[in-house]
């Protein structure tokens, strides 16, 4: 029976980061993972492969639509679908092998198999039981189905993101159920490949929870790119035929029923915690009504020595949120002060243009009664953005009306997922909009748009 200071269950972004951090802090650490490769959903069938496909298809779009305008003339490239999927898998392999290397470098034991917790301080994998002073559950999440609808997912015709990343051929028509991050990213991938994409969303806007200007602006841009949207519609049934599917939905405004056919239906209605087989009920670990593991401010469950992080607990289901919690929980276990600032966790959608957000939205500030001001700048006023055919979008900065302290930022534009971190760092240090406005930004860069939005919180932007 092996004995450890810490056993982490799950080797996704939260789990493998927690294991590495714990080992760096001197704890004898193991990580349990039943997949053949490390990295969890994110590296294997989620974030990383989808970004590879987004990059590949954006490159195709550039070749088809923008190369000629730059004087790069020639025959448009054809799509070798199998080669594109091979490229995607190569990217996955490089990243998962990288985690294996990091485990070896930091002396983290990889226990291969699926774990259960028969009692506090013990983790069972197969027929072996390992002892651990502490356990972190980082079991991640799985796709959830359409609430109240008759839907059977076969990962062939009716697919989740997993099946959508490995279709045998590019479909002629795809219905996407859900206008959140996954639906819009993968819908964008297939639209660029020539698929007719129809997105059906229950709410009256896309990207639930994001700032209303982002919702309106991104919807307009995606429609211009050829995606079709039906909003305010509740899907009631998805019927799988021999080679196609039929989606039935009702419009909430008038209760009228409609059907649409598709070669593939992508169910992208969110994710739910994955805790099956861990034995949490028998162990007495408290769960929320939504199946999330309840934890305190130090990621401790109600069972001593058992912690939980990432998608398995409350909060946004984001890889970087899980990573932060993994590091923090490992530090708590090692006797240090682990901390996560939940008010400064950015969210990114990797469409083109990208979308990024951090902090409060206008709606939240109004609801909280906070007096605020808005600084907004369009990428049409940014020279670098116009040079790369990405003048659509804006930077919107929200600051306290009295103190000028930054409260939130919302971006649609090129490299938004990178630009947002200037604001994240600023918010961590309590920066004001003026602090950003008075900081010299290199020219010509996309980041100048962030500075201009900060200037707009004061006397006004220069280039707009």
VENNOR-V618249 format. One record per pair of residues at least 12 apart in sequence whose C-alpha atoms are under 7 Angstrom apart, sorted by the first residue. I is the first residue (numbers start at 1). J is the second residue. If there is no record, write none. Layout:
BEGIN
i: <I | I>
j: <J | J>
END
This chain:
BEGIN
i: <1 | 1 | 1 | 2 | 2 | 3 | 3 | 3 | 4 | 4 | 4 | 4 | 4 | 5 | 5 | 5 | 5 | 5 | 5 | 6 | 6 | 6 | 6 | 6 | 6 | 6 | 6 | 7 | 7 | 7 | 7 | 7 | 7 | 7 | 8 | 8 | 8 | 8 | 8 | 8 | 8 | 9 | 9 | 9 | 9 | 9 | 9 | 9 | 9 | 10 | 10 | 10 | 10 | 10 | 10 | 11 | 11 | 11 | 11 | 11 | 11 | 12 | 12 | 12 | 12 | 12 | 13 | 13 | 13 | 13 | 13 | 14 | 14 | 14 | 14 | 14 | 14 | 14 | 14 | 15 | 15 | 17 | 17 | 17 | 18 | 18 | 18 | 19 | 19 | 20 | 20 | 20 | 21 | 21 | 22 | 22 | 23 | 23 | 23 | 24 | 25 | 29 | 29 | 30 | 30 | 30 | 30 | 31 | 31 | 31 | 32 | 32 | 32 | 32 | 32 | 32 | 33 | 33 | 33 | 33 | 34 | 34 | 34 | 37 | 38 | 38 | 38 | 39 | 39 | 43 | 43 | 43 | 44 | 45 | 48 | 49 | 49 | 50 | 52 | 53 | 53 | 54 | 57 | 57 | 57 | 61 | 63 | 64 | 81 | 113 | 113 | 115 | 116 | 116 | 116 | 117 | 117 | 118 | 118 | 119 | 120 | 120 | 121 | 121 | 121 | 133 | 134 | 134 | 135 | 135 | 135 | 136 | 136 | 136 | 137 | 137 | 137 | 138 | 138 | 138 | 138 | 139 | 139 | 139 | 140 | 140 | 140 | 140 | 140 | 141 | 141 | 141 | 141 | 141 | 141 | 142 | 142 | 142 | 142 | 143 | 143 | 143 | 143 | 144 | 144 | 144 | 144 | 145 | 145 | 146 | 148 | 149 | 149 | 149 | 150 | 150 | 150 | 151 | 151 | 157 | 157 | 157 | 157 | 157 | 158 | 158 | 158 | 159 | 159 | 159 | 160 | 160 | 160 | 164 | 171 | 171 | 171 | 172 | 172 | 172 | 173 | 173 | 173 | 173 | 173 | 173 | 174 | 174 | 174 | 174 | 174 | 174 | 174 | 174 | 175 | 175 | 175 | 175 | 175 | 175 | 175 | 176 | 176 | 176 | 176 | 176 | 176 | 176 | 177 | 177 | 177 | 177 | 177 | 177 | 177 | 178 | 178 | 178 | 178 | 178 | 178 | 179 | 179 | 179 | 179 | 179 | 180 | 180 | 180 | 181 | 181 | 182 | 183 | 185 | 185 | 188 | 191 | 197 | 197 | 198 | 198 | 198 | 199 | 199 | 199 | 200 | 200 | 200 | 200 | 201 | 201 | 201 | 201 | 202 | 202 | 202 | 202 | 203 | 203 | 204 | 204 | 205 | 206 | 210 | 211 | 211 | 214 | 232 | 232 | 233 | 233 | 233 | 233 | 234 | 234 | 234 | 234 | 235 | 235 | 235 | 236 | 236 | 243 | 244 | 244 | 244 | 245 | 245 | 245 | 245 | 246 | 246 | 246 | 246 | 247 | 247 | 247 | 248 | 273 | 273 | 273 | 273 | 274 | 285 | 285 | 285 | 286 | 292 | 292 | 292 | 293 | 293 | 293 | 294 | 295 | 298 | 299 | 309 | 309 | 309 | 310 | 310 | 321 | 324 | 325 | 328 | 343 | 344 | 344 | 344 | 345 | 346 | 348 | 353 | 353 | 353 | 354 | 354 | 354 | 354 | 354 | 354 | 355 | 355 | 355 | 355 | 355 | 356 | 356 | 356 | 356 | 356 | 356 | 357 | 357 | 357 | 357 | 358 | 358 | 358 | 359 | 359 | 359 | 360 | 360 | 361 | 371 | 371 | 372 | 372 | 372 | 372 | 373 | 373 | 373 | 373 | 373 | 374 | 374 | 374 | 374 | 374 | 375 | 375 | 375 | 375 | 375 | 375 | 375 | 376 | 376 | 376 | 376 | 376 | 376 | 377 | 377 | 377 | 377 | 377 | 377 | 378 | 378 | 378 | 379 | 379 | 379 | 379 | 379 | 379 | 380 | 381 | 381 | 382 | 382 | 383 | 384 | 384 | 384 | 385 | 385 | 390 | 390 | 392 | 393 | 393 | 394 | 394 | 394 | 395 | 395 | 395 | 395 | 395 | 395 | 396 | 396 | 396 | 396 | 397 | 397 | 397 | 397 | 399 | 404 | 404 | 405 | 405 | 405 | 405 | 406 | 406 | 406 | 406 | 419 | 433 | 433 | 434 | 436 | 436 | 437 | 437 | 437 | 437>
j: <129 | 130 | 131 | 130 | 131 | 130 | 131 | 132 | 28 | 29 | 131 | 132 | 133 | 27 | 28 | 29 | 132 | 133 | 134 | 27 | 28 | 29 | 30 | 132 | 133 | 134 | 135 | 29 | 30 | 31 | 132 | 134 | 135 | 136 | 30 | 31 | 32 | 135 | 136 | 137 | 138 | 31 | 32 | 33 | 115 | 136 | 137 | 138 | 139 | 31 | 32 | 33 | 137 | 138 | 139 | 31 | 32 | 33 | 38 | 39 | 40 | 38 | 39 | 40 | 41 | 42 | 39 | 40 | 319 | 322 | 323 | 138 | 309 | 310 | 319 | 322 | 323 | 325 | 326 | 138 | 326 | 323 | 326 | 327 | 326 | 327 | 330 | 31 | 108 | 103 | 106 | 108 | 327 | 330 | 330 | 331 | 106 | 107 | 108 | 106 | 334 | 108 | 109 | 108 | 109 | 110 | 111 | 109 | 110 | 111 | 110 | 111 | 112 | 113 | 114 | 115 | 111 | 112 | 113 | 114 | 112 | 113 | 114 | 96 | 96 | 99 | 100 | 96 | 99 | 92 | 95 | 96 | 92 | 162 | 92 | 88 | 92 | 165 | 88 | 88 | 189 | 189 | 189 | 192 | 193 | 192 | 76 | 76 | 169 | 125 | 126 | 278 | 277 | 278 | 279 | 278 | 279 | 279 | 283 | 283 | 305 | 306 | 133 | 134 | 305 | 305 | 305 | 306 | 305 | 306 | 307 | 306 | 307 | 308 | 307 | 308 | 309 | 308 | 309 | 310 | 312 | 274 | 275 | 312 | 273 | 274 | 310 | 311 | 312 | 271 | 272 | 273 | 274 | 311 | 312 | 271 | 272 | 273 | 274 | 160 | 270 | 271 | 272 | 269 | 270 | 271 | 272 | 267 | 269 | 269 | 236 | 235 | 236 | 237 | 236 | 237 | 238 | 237 | 238 | 244 | 245 | 263 | 264 | 265 | 264 | 265 | 266 | 265 | 266 | 267 | 266 | 267 | 268 | 266 | 195 | 263 | 264 | 195 | 196 | 263 | 195 | 196 | 197 | 262 | 263 | 264 | 195 | 196 | 197 | 198 | 262 | 263 | 264 | 265 | 197 | 198 | 199 | 262 | 264 | 265 | 266 | 198 | 199 | 200 | 265 | 266 | 267 | 268 | 199 | 200 | 201 | 266 | 267 | 268 | 269 | 199 | 200 | 201 | 267 | 268 | 269 | 199 | 200 | 201 | 206 | 207 | 206 | 207 | 208 | 207 | 349 | 268 | 268 | 350 | 351 | 351 | 227 | 227 | 228 | 227 | 228 | 229 | 228 | 229 | 230 | 229 | 230 | 231 | 233 | 230 | 231 | 232 | 233 | 231 | 232 | 233 | 234 | 231 | 232 | 231 | 232 | 231 | 219 | 361 | 361 | 362 | 412 | 251 | 252 | 249 | 250 | 251 | 252 | 249 | 250 | 251 | 252 | 248 | 249 | 250 | 248 | 249 | 263 | 262 | 263 | 264 | 261 | 262 | 263 | 264 | 259 | 260 | 261 | 262 | 259 | 260 | 261 | 260 | 291 | 292 | 311 | 312 | 312 | 301 | 302 | 303 | 302 | 312 | 313 | 314 | 308 | 312 | 313 | 313 | 308 | 329 | 329 | 322 | 325 | 326 | 322 | 325 | 345 | 340 | 340 | 340 | 359 | 358 | 359 | 424 | 358 | 358 | 417 | 412 | 413 | 414 | 412 | 413 | 414 | 415 | 416 | 417 | 411 | 412 | 413 | 416 | 417 | 410 | 411 | 412 | 416 | 417 | 420 | 409 | 410 | 411 | 420 | 408 | 409 | 410 | 407 | 408 | 409 | 407 | 408 | 408 | 400 | 401 | 398 | 399 | 400 | 401 | 398 | 399 | 400 | 401 | 457 | 396 | 397 | 398 | 399 | 457 | 396 | 397 | 398 | 453 | 454 | 456 | 457 | 394 | 395 | 396 | 397 | 453 | 456 | 394 | 395 | 396 | 449 | 452 | 453 | 393 | 394 | 395 | 391 | 392 | 393 | 394 | 413 | 449 | 392 | 463 | 464 | 446 | 449 | 444 | 444 | 445 | 446 | 414 | 446 | 413 | 414 | 413 | 412 | 413 | 411 | 412 | 413 | 410 | 411 | 412 | 449 | 450 | 453 | 409 | 410 | 411 | 453 | 409 | 410 | 453 | 454 | 433 | 432 | 433 | 430 | 431 | 432 | 433 | 427 | 431 | 432 | 433 | 447 | 454 | 457 | 454 | 451 | 454 | 451 | 452 | 454 | 455>
END
